[in-house]
Structures are given as structure tokens and as C-alpha cells.
Amino acid sequence: MAGQTTGDGAAEPAGRVRRWLLHGLEPGRASGPYTKERAEHQRPWWRVMCLTGLDYFSTLGYQPGIAALAAGVISPIATLVLVALTLFGALPVYRRVARESPHGQGSIAMLERLLPRWNGKLLVLALLGFAATDFIITITLSAADASAHIMENPYLPGALDGLQVELTLVLIALLGAVFLKGFKEAIGIAVVLVAVYLLLNLIVIVVSLGHLLEHPELVSQWRRMLSAEHPDLLGIAVVALLVFPRLALGLSGFETGVAVMPLIKGRPSDIARRPETRIRGAHRLLTTAALIMSAFLITSSFATTVLIPQHEFRAGGEANGRALAFLAHAYLGNGFGTVYDISTVLILWFAGASAMAGLLNLVPRYLPRYGMAPDWARAVRPLVLVFTLIAFLITVVFRADVTAQGGAYATGVLVLITSAALAVTLSSRRRRRRASTVGFAVITLVLGYTTVANVIERPDGVRIAVLFIAAIVATSILSRILRATELRVTGVRMDPVAQRLIAEVAERGEINIIANEPNERDETEYREKEAEERADSHIPAQDPVLFLEVTVRDPSEFESELIVTGEERFGYRILRIEGASIANTIAGVLLHVRDTTGKLPHIYFAWTEGSPLRYLLRYLFLGDGEVAPLTREVLRQAEPDRRRRPRVHVG
């Protein structure tokens, strides 16, 4: 009726990019049994890791430079702190997320389940704002860094000087154009890009470390600078702990690693609820990616800090946003450096593609299902245009500055990881696992401190996130109001008793249904209600009636499948339903009765006394309100033909 839903309850978004990301597997459908059709779209975990690596590993293009600029000579030590948080904080958290969310829903869906109703919805909206910050800044920052690598290449003419903003906008526009057309073999491309990029980085780092072995005086010089600025080890440790939040870009990629879980190859013996092969594959993916990235972070931070003069990391310096590329040109020549630049530009550009795919996966999963986005938000092309325009705006505001966008990116990454840590902490507490609860609570506190410290020092990220959140909440409320009188019913199922009761009434003439708000549910309530409606609406005494009782289960839900149960109580025929809204639920049942019996049902209401504005707000947020006119309006929108529209009577 109102569209179909996936197995996990998420509305099924349309579009070729969505199908590209999961190779035809929707998150809910991927949770089903292992079949040959699904197996054709799945890959070994190490190949899927490369899709995650587009986001995660590509940060090597700018992370060492940002780390050196933020922490100075302490950068390698601060990077060790970051690696410790990665291996002993983020990795255990997301291994648990993978186990509890094996179909790619991620930590946001975990929090939605743990915090139901409007509390969960509002938290999801806030997290979507931070997720949008993360993904949008990934697109703009990656494009900005790609343009920096292009402009600094010695073989290119100087005509590009001063055009970094324009070049970045061109790269973003190309990204949007590709998504409007659609991708196909994303994983194959990702495997090649990641493999080549990591190999080139390995060569650069090995050559750089070899140069340090040949010139140990450079290491001695770095140690003297470190001792001069920070004479004692305790001071070094304290400063490293204080500055490492600025290095939080190195934590990106974990949420993406969970999102691509449906692509991991399983076995026929896997069950839908707990696909152990996929979970083990996801654990290998996350662990391997974290270990590889940790090794590159430590070695690249040390090599760039010791070998590159500090002034080159600053704005205008040749190592600004491209520290490893600087070393590639310096120690391996401009020919190899150009190959490295091309590889970096491609993976950074494709990392933006990964972020765009993440947005196209995330927004249709939640907002349309909440009724908090127009129905076109399920489609890809309009969303691509919206996200591309937002990326244009962010690029212009930040002047395509990689360092300036680092704080905003880190804020989005840290909030998502902190929310994941909170989700697994709450999950462990609910399962009464005391040791896990304490451990994850400590990780949550550490990540929380990192997030707060990053926000205080670099508030740009939270400002952008607040703008996204405000825009999401405002458009969500407006959309919820505009879409409130849609049918909002995905299907109707009736138990055998309900089918029998409706058939008995239909055989004897008109189908008369009395809407009843259940209170005591005793014989007196039904007798008085029937007498009142027969008198007010002139229902013939010989015509049988059905009572229809709707209980609002969760008013924050927008769409739902209706399950109608029949009951005979004190000689009265009663249909009972749970729904997100009384008016929409009644309309859905009436249309179903019409379609199954071939007769137009009649529904009878009594007017409700009170303020119309108050009842309108109750309808929007609590699902009840003035039911009679709202039911009629829902029916009017769902069935334009008045001759086929169920009849609404108010006494």
C-alpha cells in the first residue's frame, strides 16, 4: 500500500548507486538465507576490506601532515596514543557492533533499538547530522587534498596556481556526475586502488626509513628537539595525550567496515539471524585493516616528522596536506612521485565516492521510514544533487583547505565512534555482562573525552554538525506534517477469527464498524457504545456491527504492517489492532475490508470535545487526536474515487 519494507524494517531505497554499494543486496534482504543468487554478489572478506580501505587507508594522503602540524615533534608519540586507542578502543567496539548488527545496520541502528520511541528517533536524527558531517567532509577534504597533490606536481604548469578551490569543485562535480550515471564493479576498482596505493606508500616509507638508517644524525636531531621542548618523559606523555584528539582522522573507516558486512561471503549453513561466517569475516576485516593502518600511521608519522622541516607542513608549504608525497618526490624522484600523486588522487577521489555511497545508504534507511523526508528521498539522483551542492558550499566556505577541514572531519568520526561505544556499553549492560560493560564504559569515556577535547579546540566540526542537525530536524518536522495524512500502512494481515467475523457481517448486508476507544472493555462499555451509535447514526437494529479498537504502539513510527486479531466478547464482534496512528490504521483496515469483501464498509465515530490545535499536535506526536476527520482525510488521499471510498459517519 505505502511501499515495501526490507527485512530489518528499513524502507527500501531505490537507485543504482544503492545497488552498486551492496551489489544488489539490500541490508534486510542480505539477512536472509544464503542463496546462489546472493552468493554471486558476495566476496571474500579481504576484497571487501578494500572497499572500507577507500575511506580508511586514503587518510594516509593527509593524516601525517595534519599530525605533524598539530603535534609538532611529538607527532610520533601522539600517533602511538592514537594507535593504542584504535587497537584497544575502536576495534573491540566495532567487533561487537559487527556481532550485534551483522546485516550492515551499524551502531546507529543499535541505538535505535536500545532507545525506542521518540527518544531513539531524536538521537538518530542527531547522529545523522554528525554522520552527514563525517561523509560530506570526507568528500570535500579528500577532493581538496587530491587537488593539492595535483597542483604541487612539478610536471604540471604553474597556470593552476591559486585555483585549488576551483579544481576541488571540478573534482566534486565529477564525483556527482559519476553517481548520477551509476557505478558497477566497485569492489574490483577498490581492490586495485588500495593495493597499488598501499604498495606505493610502503615503498616510500621503506626508502625513507632506510635514509634515516643511513643518516642517524637526523634521528638524533629530532630527539634533541624533543628534549628541548619537553625535558621529561612525563611531560611528553601528557602533551601527547592532550594533542592526540587532533589526530582522530586516523580512526575513520570503522563505521564503513560494518556497513559493508552484507558483501562478505558466507556459507550455505549460515542462518539469517546469526550468520557466523559473515561475522567472522567482518572481524578479520576490521582487525586486519586496523593492524595495517596502525603500522602505516606509526612509520609514516615518524618518517615525515624527522625528515620534513616543520615549516613545510604549514599553509603554503610543499608538505601541507601531502607529507608522504613530499617524501616520494624528494627520495624517489619526480617520476615515481608523479605515479604516487596519481595513485593518491585516485584513491582520495574514490574515497569521496565511498562517502557519497554511505550517505545514499544512510538517509533512505531512516528518514523516509520516519516520515521525516519527502518520498523522493528514497531515490538516488535527487539526493546526489543535494549532497553535491552541500559539498560545493563546504568547499567554498573552507577555501578547499585540508587542515581547516580536519577538525570538522574528526568531529564527525569521533561522534560516530563514541556513539558506537555507547551502544555496545548499553547492550552489554542489558545482557548483564559486567566485565564487558565496565570495559566498554571506559572506552566510551576515553572516546568521549577525545570528542569533547576536539570540539573545544576545533569547534568548526560541531558547528557544521549543528547546522546539519538543525536542517534535518526542521525538514523532518515539516515532512512529517506534510506526510501525516498518507496511508502509512505497508500491509494488513488478519487472523482467522477476524476474517470470519468480517465475513459473517458482510453476508448479512452492510459492513457497519463502530470505532471504539478501549477502556474497561466490559459488557457495559460495548452495550452503551452500540446503543449510542445506533441512535446517533440511525443504524438499523437488525444490522450487525463490528467494533474496531486501535491501540497506539509507537507513535514515533511512520509506516507499519497491521495485524488484525478478531475476538468475540460478551457476544460482540471486535477487531483489535496495534498501529502507529489511530486514523491511518483505521483507514488501512477499511480499505483492506473493501478489497477483500467487495463491499464499502461504513465506519462510525463520535465527535471529540477539545481544542483542534491540541488534537492536531497529539495526532502528529502521539498518534491519536481528532480521529474522525483525520480518517476521512487519509481515505480521501488514498482513494481519489469517491464511489470506492469507505464511508465515514460522525454522530
KEVEX-489697 format. One line per field, with one value per residue (C-alpha): residue number from 1; residue in three letters; x, y, z. Coordinates in steps of 0.25 Angstrom, whole numbers. Example, Ala and Ser with C-alpha at 12.3 -4.5 7.8 and 13.67 -1.06 7.14 Angstrom:
resi (1, 2)
resn (ALA, SER)
xx (49, 55)
yy (-18, -4)
zz (31, 29)
//
This chain:
resi (1, 2, 3, 4, 5, 6, 7, 8, 9, 10, 11, 12, 13, 14, 15, 16, 17, 18, 19, 20, 21, 22, 23, 24, 25, 26, 27, 28, 29, 30, 31, 32, 33, 34, 35, 36, 37, 38, 39, 40, 41, 42, 43, 44, 45, 46, 47, 48, 49, 50, 51, 52, 53, 54, 55, 56, 57, 58, 59, 60, 61, 62, 63, 64, 65, 66, 67, 68, 69, 70, 71, 72, 73, 74, 75, 76, 77, 78, 79, 80, 81, 82, 83, 84, 85, 86, 87, 88, 89, 90, 91, 92, 93, 94, 95, 96, 97, 98, 99, 100, 101, 102, 103, 104, 105, 106, 107, 108, 109, 110, 111, 112, 113, 114, 115, 116, 117, 118, 119, 120, 121, 122, 123, 124, 125, 126, 127, 128, 129, 130, 131, 132, 133, 134, 135, 136, 137, 138, 139, 140, 141, 142, 143, 144, 145, 146, 147, 148, 149, 150, 151, 152, 153, 154, 155, 156, 157, 158, 159, 160, 161, 162, 163, 164, 165, 166, 167, 168, 169, 170, 171, 172, 173, 174, 175, 176, 177, 178, 179, 180, 181, 182, 183, 184, 185, 186, 187, 188, 189, 190, 191, 192, 193, 194, 195, 196, 197, 198, 199, 200, 201, 202, 203, 204, 205, 206, 207, 208, 209, 210, 211, 212, 213, 214, 215, 216, 217, 218, 219, 220, 221, 222, 223, 224, 225, 226, 227, 228, 229, 230, 231, 232, 233, 234, 235, 236, 237, 238, 239, 240, 241, 242, 243, 244, 245, 246, 247, 248, 249, 250, 251, 252, 253, 254, 255, 256, 257, 258, 259, 260, 261, 262, 263, 264, 265, 266, 267, 268, 269, 270, 271, 272, 273, 274, 275, 276, 277, 278, 279, 280, 281, 282, 283, 284, 285, 286, 287, 288, 289, 290, 291, 292, 293, 294, 295, 296, 297, 298, 299, 300, 301, 302, 303, 304, 305, 306, 307, 308, 309, 310, 311, 312, 313, 314, 315, 316, 317, 318, 319, 320, 321, 322, 323, 324, 325, 326, 327, 328, 329, 330, 331, 332, 333, 334, 335, 336, 337, 338, 339, 340, 341, 342, 343, 344, 345, 346, 347, 348, 349, 350, 351, 352, 353, 354, 355, 356, 357, 358, 359, 360, 361, 362, 363, 364, 365, 366, 367, 368, 369, 370, 371, 372, 373, 374, 375, 376, 377, 378, 379, 380, 381, 382, 383, 384, 385, 386, 387, 388, 389, 390, 391, 392, 393, 394, 395, 396, 397, 398, 399, 400, 401, 402, 403, 404, 405, 406, 407, 408, 409, 410, 411, 412, 413, 414, 415, 416, 417, 418, 419, 420, 421, 422, 423, 424, 425, 426, 427, 428, 429, 430, 431, 432, 433, 434, 435, 436, 437, 438, 439, 440, 441, 442, 443, 444, 445, 446, 447, 448, 449, 450, 451, 452, 453, 454, 455, 456, 457, 458, 459, 460, 461, 462, 463, 464, 465, 466, 467, 468, 469, 470, 471, 472, 473, 474, 475, 476, 477, 478, 479, 480, 481, 482, 483, 484, 485, 486, 487, 488, 489, 490, 491, 492, 493, 494, 495, 496, 497, 498, 499, 500, 501, 502, 503, 504, 505, 506, 507, 508, 509, 510, 511, 512, 513, 514, 515, 516, 517, 518, 519, 520, 521, 522, 523, 524, 525, 526, 527, 528, 529, 530, 531, 532, 533, 534, 535, 536, 537, 538, 539, 540, 541, 542, 543, 544, 545, 546, 547, 548, 549, 550, 551, 552, 553, 554, 555, 556, 557, 558, 559, 560, 561, 562, 563, 564, 565, 566, 567, 568, 569, 570, 571, 572, 573, 574, 575, 576, 577, 578, 579, 580, 581, 582, 583, 584, 585, 586, 587, 588, 589, 590, 591, 592, 593, 594, 595, 596, 597, 598, 599, 600, 601, 602, 603, 604, 605, 606, 607, 608, 609, 610, 611, 612, 613, 614, 615, 616, 617, 618, 619, 620, 621, 622, 623, 624, 625, 626, 627, 628, 629, 630, 631, 632, 633, 634, 635, 636, 637, 638, 639, 640, 641, 642, 643, 644, 645, 646, 647, 648, 649, 650, 651)
resn (MET, ALA, GLY, GLN, THR, THR, GLY, ASP, GLY, ALA, ALA, GLU, PRO, ALA, GLY, ARG, VAL, ARG, ARG, TRP, LEU, LEU, HIS, GLY, LEU, GLU, PRO, GLY, ARG, ALA, SER, GLY, PRO, TYR, THR, LYS, GLU, ARG, ALA, GLU, HIS, GLN, ARG, PRO, TRP, TRP, ARG, VAL, MET, CYS, LEU, THR, GLY, LEU, ASP, TYR, PHE, SER, THR, LEU, GLY, TYR, GLN, PRO, GLY, ILE, ALA, ALA, LEU, ALA, ALA, GLY, VAL, ILE, SER, PRO, ILE, ALA, THR, LEU, VAL, LEU, VAL, ALA, LEU, THR, LEU, PHE, GLY, ALA, LEU, PRO, VAL, TYR, ARG, ARG, VAL, ALA, ARG, GLU, SER, PRO, HIS, GLY, GLN, GLY, SER, ILE, ALA, MET, LEU, GLU, ARG, LEU, LEU, PRO, ARG, TRP, ASN, GLY, LYS, LEU, LEU, VAL, LEU, ALA, LEU, LEU, GLY, PHE, ALA, ALA, THR, ASP, PHE, ILE, ILE, THR, ILE, THR, LEU, SER, ALA, ALA, ASP, ALA, SER, ALA, HIS, ILE, MET, GLU, ASN, PRO, TYR, LEU, PRO, GLY, ALA, LEU, ASP, GLY, LEU, GLN, VAL, GLU, LEU, THR, LEU, VAL, LEU, ILE, ALA, LEU, LEU, GLY, ALA, VAL, PHE, LEU, LYS, GLY, PHE, LYS, GLU, ALA, ILE, GLY, ILE, ALA, VAL, VAL, LEU, VAL, ALA, VAL, TYR, LEU, LEU, LEU, ASN, LEU, ILE, VAL, ILE, VAL, VAL, SER, LEU, GLY, HIS, LEU, LEU, GLU, HIS, PRO, GLU, LEU, VAL, SER, GLN, TRP, ARG, ARG, MET, LEU, SER, ALA, GLU, HIS, PRO, ASP, LEU, LEU, GLY, ILE, ALA, VAL, VAL, ALA, LEU, LEU, VAL, PHE, PRO, ARG, LEU, ALA, LEU, GLY, LEU, SER, GLY, PHE, GLU, THR, GLY, VAL, ALA, VAL, MET, PRO, LEU, ILE, LYS, GLY, ARG, PRO, SER, ASP, ILE, ALA, ARG, ARG, PRO, GLU, THR, ARG, ILE, ARG, GLY, ALA, HIS, ARG, LEU, LEU, THR, THR, ALA, ALA, LEU, ILE, MET, SER, ALA, PHE, LEU, ILE, THR, SER, SER, PHE, ALA, THR, THR, VAL, LEU, ILE, PRO, GLN, HIS, GLU, PHE, ARG, ALA, GLY, GLY, GLU, ALA, ASN, GLY, ARG, ALA, LEU, ALA, PHE, LEU, ALA, HIS, ALA, TYR, LEU, GLY, ASN, GLY, PHE, GLY, THR, VAL, TYR, ASP, ILE, SER, THR, VAL, LEU, ILE, LEU, TRP, PHE, ALA, GLY, ALA, SER, ALA, MET, ALA, GLY, LEU, LEU, ASN, LEU, VAL, PRO, ARG, TYR, LEU, PRO, ARG, TYR, GLY, MET, ALA, PRO, ASP, TRP, ALA, ARG, ALA, VAL, ARG, PRO, LEU, VAL, LEU, VAL, PHE, THR, LEU, ILE, ALA, PHE, LEU, ILE, THR, VAL, VAL, PHE, ARG, ALA, ASP, VAL, THR, ALA, GLN, GLY, GLY, ALA, TYR, ALA, THR, GLY, VAL, LEU, VAL, LEU, ILE, THR, SER, ALA, ALA, LEU, ALA, VAL, THR, LEU, SER, SER, ARG, ARG, ARG, ARG, ARG, ARG, ALA, SER, THR, VAL, GLY, PHE, ALA, VAL, ILE, THR, LEU, VAL, LEU, GLY, TYR, THR, THR, VAL, ALA, ASN, VAL, ILE, GLU, ARG, PRO, ASP, GLY, VAL, ARG, ILE, ALA, VAL, LEU, PHE, ILE, ALA, ALA, ILE, VAL, ALA, THR, SER, ILE, LEU, SER, ARG, ILE, LEU, ARG, ALA, THR, GLU, LEU, ARG, VAL, THR, GLY, VAL, ARG, MET, ASP, PRO, VAL, ALA, GLN, ARG, LEU, ILE, ALA, GLU, VAL, ALA, GLU, ARG, GLY, GLU, ILE, ASN, ILE, ILE, ALA, ASN, GLU, PRO, ASN, GLU, ARG, ASP, GLU, THR, GLU, TYR, ARG, GLU, LYS, GLU, ALA, GLU, GLU, ARG, ALA, ASP, SER, HIS, ILE, PRO, ALA, GLN, ASP, PRO, VAL, LEU, PHE, LEU, GLU, VAL, THR, VAL, ARG, ASP, PRO, SER, GLU, PHE, GLU, SER, GLU, LEU, ILE, VAL, THR, GLY, GLU, GLU, ARG, PHE, GLY, TYR, ARG, ILE, LEU, ARG, ILE, GLU, GLY, ALA, SER, ILE, ALA, ASN, THR, ILE, ALA, GLY, VAL, LEU, LEU, HIS, VAL, ARG, ASP, THR, THR, GLY, LYS, LEU, PRO, HIS, ILE, TYR, PHE, ALA, TRP, THR, GLU, GLY, SER, PRO, LEU, ARG, TYR, LEU, LEU, ARG, TYR, LEU, PHE, LEU, GLY, ASP, GLY, GLU, VAL, ALA, PRO, LEU, THR, ARG, GLU, VAL, LEU, ARG, GLN, ALA, GLU, PRO, ASP, ARG, ARG, ARG, ARG, PRO, ARG, VAL, HIS, VAL, GLY)
xx (0, 10, 22, 30, 40, 53, 54, 60, 49, 56, 49, 55, 62, 63, 74, 86, 97, 90, 90, 105, 109, 103, 103, 88, 87, 79, 82, 70, 70, 84, 80, 72, 77, 90, 86, 93, 87, 93, 106, 109, 109, 118, 133, 143, 146, 159, 153, 142, 153, 158, 144, 146, 160, 156, 152, 161, 175, 173, 175, 190, 189, 187, 188, 203, 204, 192, 198, 212, 205, 196, 206, 220, 232, 223, 215, 220, 217, 203, 201, 205, 194, 184, 189, 186, 172, 170, 174, 169, 157, 151, 154, 147, 135, 133, 136, 124, 116, 118, 113, 101, 98, 102, 94, 100, 91, 103, 103, 92, 82, 87, 84, 70, 67, 72, 65, 51, 40, 43, 56, 62, 57, 63, 76, 77, 74, 85, 95, 90, 95, 109, 109, 106, 117, 127, 123, 121, 135, 141, 136, 141, 154, 158, 155, 163, 175, 174, 175, 187, 194, 191, 195, 208, 213, 225, 221, 209, 209, 208, 195, 188, 193, 182, 172, 171, 156, 152, 160, 153, 139, 142, 146, 133, 125, 131, 128, 114, 113, 118, 108, 97, 101, 104, 115, 117, 129, 133, 140, 149, 153, 155, 164, 173, 173, 176, 187, 194, 193, 198, 209, 214, 213, 221, 232, 232, 233, 243, 252, 250, 253, 265, 270, 269, 277, 288, 287, 285, 288, 275, 268, 278, 274, 259, 262, 269, 258, 248, 256, 258, 243, 239, 250, 244, 236, 224, 223, 224, 213, 204, 205, 203, 190, 186, 189, 185, 170, 175, 180, 166, 165, 173, 160, 152, 147, 141, 126, 128, 134, 121, 113, 119, 117, 106, 116, 125, 124, 116, 113, 100, 100, 99, 86, 79, 79, 93, 102, 114, 123, 120, 122, 136, 139, 136, 144, 156, 153, 153, 165, 174, 170, 173, 187, 191, 187, 193, 207, 206, 202, 213, 224, 219, 218, 232, 238, 230, 233, 248, 251, 242, 245, 233, 231, 227, 215, 209, 199, 207, 218, 221, 217, 204, 193, 203, 215, 217, 216, 227, 236, 233, 237, 249, 255, 250, 249, 239, 235, 232, 226, 216, 212, 210, 202, 193, 190, 187, 178, 170, 168, 165, 155, 149, 149, 139, 131, 131, 126, 115, 110, 110, 101, 92, 91, 88, 78, 68, 69, 64, 57, 46, 43, 41, 32, 43, 47, 39, 37, 47, 58, 57, 63, 77, 78, 71, 80, 93, 89, 86, 99, 108, 102, 105, 119, 121, 117, 126, 138, 135, 134, 147, 154, 158, 167, 171, 176, 164, 154, 162, 154, 141, 144, 150, 137, 128, 137, 139, 124, 120, 131, 127, 112, 116, 124, 111, 103, 111, 112, 97, 96, 105, 98, 85, 91, 97, 111, 118, 132, 129, 120, 132, 142, 133, 129, 144, 145, 133, 139, 152, 145, 136, 148, 154, 142, 140, 154, 153, 141, 146, 159, 153, 138, 136, 132, 121, 116, 115, 108, 99, 95, 92, 84, 76, 73, 70, 61, 54, 51, 48, 37, 32, 32, 25, 14, 12, 12, 4, -9, -3, -8, 5, 1, 11, 1, -11, -11, -24, -24, -35, -45, -44, -47, -58, -65, -64, -69, -81, -85, -83, -92, -104, -103, -95, -82, -84, -72, -72, -59, -57, -46, -44, -45, -51, -55, -66, -80, -86, -76, -79, -94, -95, -85, -94, -107, -101, -96, -109, -117, -108, -105, -118, -112, -124, -126, -125, -112, -100, -88, -73, -65, -51, -41, -27, -16, -4, 8, 19, 15, 29, 28, 22, 19, 15, 9, -5, -8, -23, -28, -42, -49, -63, -66, -80, -86, -80, -71, -58, -46, -33, -21, -8, -3, 6, -6, -21, -27, -17, -19, -34, -33, -23, -33, -45, -38, -34, -48, -53, -43, -45, -61, -64, -73, -71, -70, -77, -69, -76, -69, -73, -68, -57, -58, -46, -36, -33, -19, -17, -22, -14, -1, -6, -8, 6, 14, 4, -4, -18, -24, -38, -39, -52, -48, -33, -38, -47, -35, -26, -36, -38, -23, -22, -35, -38, -50, -62, -70, -60, -56, -61, -72, -69, -80, -79, -90)
yy (0, 10, 4, -9, -10, -18, -29, -20, -11, 0, 5, 0, 11, 12, 15, 9, 14, 8, -5, -3, -1, -15, -21, -23, -27, -18, -19, -26, -36, -39, -44, -56, -70, -72, -74, -75, -62, -55, -62, -57, -43, -46, -46, -51, -42, -37, -32, -25, -19, -11, -4, 0, 4, 14, 23, 17, 16, 28, 37, 34, 45, 56, 49, 50, 65, 68, 61, 68, 81, 78, 71, 76, 68, 60, 55, 40, 39, 45, 35, 23, 28, 28, 14, 9, 15, 9, -5, -5, 4, 6, -9, -16, -7, -10, -24, -25, -16, -26, -37, -30, -23, -34, -28, -15, -6, -1, 5, 16, 4, -2, 11, 12, -2, 1, 14, 13, 23, 38, 37, 28, 35, 49, 42, 36, 50, 56, 45, 46, 61, 56, 45, 55, 64, 52, 48, 61, 66, 53, 57, 71, 68, 57, 65, 77, 68, 62, 76, 79, 67, 71, 86, 82, 73, 79, 74, 82, 96, 108, 112, 105, 113, 119, 111, 100, 103, 103, 90, 84, 88, 81, 68, 68, 71, 59, 51, 55, 53, 38, 35, 41, 31, 19, 10, -5, -12, -4, -15, -19, -4, -3, -15, -9, 5, 0, -10, 0, 11, 3, -3, 11, 16, 4, 7, 22, 18, 7, 17, 28, 19, 14, 28, 30, 18, 24, 37, 34, 49, 53, 44, 50, 64, 60, 55, 68, 76, 67, 68, 83, 86, 75, 71, 60, 47, 51, 64, 57, 47, 58, 66, 54, 51, 65, 67, 53, 57, 66, 53, 46, 46, 32, 26, 27, 15, 6, 10, 7, -6, -10, -4, -13, -26, -31, -32, -42, -57, -66, -81, -89, -93, -79, -75, -62, -57, -60, -62, -67, -67, -53, -49, -55, -49, -36, -38, -41, -29, -20, -26, -26, -12, -7, -14, -9, 5, 5, 1, 11, 22, 20, 18, 30, 39, 36, 38, 51, 57, 54, 57, 69, 82, 88, 100, 91, 86, 99, 106, 109, 99, 87, 77, 83, 72, 63, 59, 45, 51, 61, 49, 42, 53, 56, 42, 34, 45, 53, 41, 32, 44, 46, 32, 33, 46, 40, 28, 37, 46, 34, 27, 41, 43, 29, 31, 42, 32, 23, 35, 38, 24, 24, 36, 29, 17, 24, 35, 26, 16, 25, 38, 33, 22, 32, 40, 51, 53, 54, 42, 46, 44, 29, 32, 34, 45, 56, 52, 53, 67, 71, 65, 71, 85, 84, 79, 91, 100, 94, 95, 110, 113, 105, 110, 96, 96, 82, 86, 95, 83, 73, 78, 76, 62, 58, 62, 54, 42, 43, 45, 33, 24, 29, 26, 12, 10, 15, 6, -7, -2, -1, -14, -21, -15, -20, -34, -33, -35, -27, -28, -24, -13, -7, -9, -2, 9, 12, 12, 21, 31, 32, 34, 44, 52, 51, 56, 68, 72, 72, 80, 91, 93, 92, 96, 96, 82, 83, 96, 89, 77, 86, 92, 79, 74, 87, 85, 70, 73, 85, 77, 65, 72, 79, 66, 59, 69, 69, 54, 51, 48, 38, 24, 19, 5, -5, -17, -23, -37, -43, -55, -66, -60, -46, -52, -60, -48, -39, -50, -52, -37, -36, -48, -41, -27, -14, -15, -6, -3, 5, 11, 9, 14, 2, 6, -5, -14, -19, -23, -9, -1, -9, -9, 6, 9, 1, 8, 22, 20, 13, 24, 36, 30, 22, 8, -1, -10, -23, -20, -26, -17, -19, -12, -7, -4, 2, 3, 12, 4, 14, 28, 31, 20, 25, 13, -1, -14, -16, -29, -30, -40, -44, -46, -49, -43, -43, -46, -34, -36, -28, -25, -21, -15, -8, 3, 16, 25, 22, 30, 24, 10, 10, 15, 4, -6, 0, -1, -15, -19, -13, -20, -34, -33, -25, -16, -2, -2, 9, 14, 21, 32, 41, 55, 58, 71, 80, 89, 86, 90, 82, 70, 73, 72, 60, 53, 57, 53, 43, 37, 40, 53, 56, 43, 44, 56, 51, 37, 43, 51, 39, 32, 43, 44, 28, 27, 38, 31, 35, 24, 14, 21, 15, 23, 31, 35, 44, 45)
zz (0, 4, -1, 3, 14, 16, 26, 37, 36, 28, 15, 3, -5, -20, -28, -36, -26, -15, -23, -26, -12, -8, -21, -21, -7, 2, 17, 21, 9, 11, 25, 18, 15, 7, -7, -20, -25, -13, -13, -27, -21, -9, -8, 2, 14, 9, -4, 3, 13, 1, -1, 14, 11, 1, 13, 24, 16, 8, 20, 19, 8, 18, 32, 34, 30, 39, 51, 49, 48, 61, 70, 64, 69, 78, 66, 66, 81, 79, 68, 77, 86, 74, 70, 85, 84, 71, 75, 89, 87, 74, 69, 81, 80, 65, 66, 76, 67, 55, 64, 69, 55, 45, 33, 32, 40, 49, 62, 59, 57, 70, 78, 71, 76, 90, 91, 85, 82, 81, 89, 79, 67, 72, 76, 62, 55, 63, 59, 45, 46, 51, 40, 29, 35, 34, 20, 14, 20, 15, 1, 2, 9, 0, -12, -6, -3, -17, -23, -14, -20, -34, -32, -25, -36, -43, -57, -57, -62, -52, -58, -47, -36, -28, -34, -23, -19, -34, -36, -24, -29, -42, -35, -27, -39, -46, -34, -34, -49, -48, -37, -46, -56, -47, -43, -46, -41, -29, -21, -33, -34, -19, -19, -30, -24, -10, -14, -22, -12, 0, -9, -13, 2, 7, -3, 1, 16, 14, 6, 16, 28, 20, 18, 33, 36, 27, 34, 49, 52, 47, 58, 68, 64, 65, 79, 83, 78, 86, 99, 97, 96, 106, 116, 124, 119, 128, 121, 107, 111, 116, 104, 95, 102, 100, 86, 81, 79, 67, 61, 61, 46, 47, 53, 41, 34, 45, 42, 27, 31, 38, 27, 16, 24, 15, 4, 12, 6, 15, 15, 12, 26, 32, 38, 35, 50, 53, 40, 47, 35, 31, 46, 46, 32, 38, 50, 41, 32, 44, 51, 38, 34, 48, 48, 34, 37, 51, 44, 34, 44, 53, 42, 33, 45, 49, 35, 32, 45, 45, 30, 27, 32, 41, 32, 20, 28, 29, 19, 6, 10, 0, 10, 14, 13, 5, 14, 8, -6, -2, 2, -10, -19, -10, -9, -21, -32, -39, -48, -36, -29, -40, -40, -25, -27, -38, -28, -17, -25, -30, -16, -10, -21, -19, -4, -7, -15, -3, 6, -4, -5, 10, 10, 0, 9, 21, 18, 11, 22, 33, 29, 19, 29, 40, 30, 32, 18, 5, -3, -13, -3, -6, -20, -23, -33, -25, -13, -21, -26, -11, -6, -17, -15, 0, -3, -12, -1, 9, -1, -3, 12, 15, 3, 0, 12, 16, 30, 33, 30, 39, 51, 45, 40, 53, 60, 51, 52, 67, 70, 62, 69, 82, 79, 75, 88, 96, 88, 92, 106, 107, 100, 110, 122, 117, 115, 129, 125, 136, 131, 117, 122, 130, 119, 108, 118, 120, 105, 104, 114, 107, 93, 100, 105, 91, 85, 95, 94, 79, 79, 89, 81, 67, 68, 53, 53, 63, 56, 43, 50, 57, 44, 38, 51, 50, 35, 37, 49, 42, 29, 37, 45, 32, 25, 36, 36, 21, 20, 33, 25, 16, 17, 24, 24, 18, 18, 26, 32, 38, 47, 44, 55, 49, 35, 40, 47, 35, 26, 35, 35, 20, 18, 25, 18, 20, 28, 39, 48, 61, 65, 80, 89, 99, 113, 123, 111, 120, 115, 119, 111, 98, 100, 103, 91, 82, 87, 85, 71, 66, 72, 67, 53, 51, 49, 47, 59, 51, 44, 51, 55, 57, 68, 63, 74, 71, 81, 78, 79, 76, 71, 66, 55, 42, 34, 39, 36, 42, 49, 52, 62, 64, 77, 82, 96, 103, 89, 82, 70, 72, 63, 70, 64, 68, 60, 60, 58, 60, 48, 38, 44, 43, 28, 25, 31, 24, 10, 13, 17, 4, -5, 2, 2, -10, -1, 4, 19, 28, 40, 51, 61, 72, 72, 82, 90, 92, 84, 70, 71, 83, 76, 63, 72, 78, 65, 60, 72, 80, 68, 73, 73, 66, 59, 50, 41, 40, 36, 25, 20, 20, 12, 2, -1, -2, -11, -20, -26, -16, -21, -16, -3, 10, 17, 29, 39, 51, 61)
//
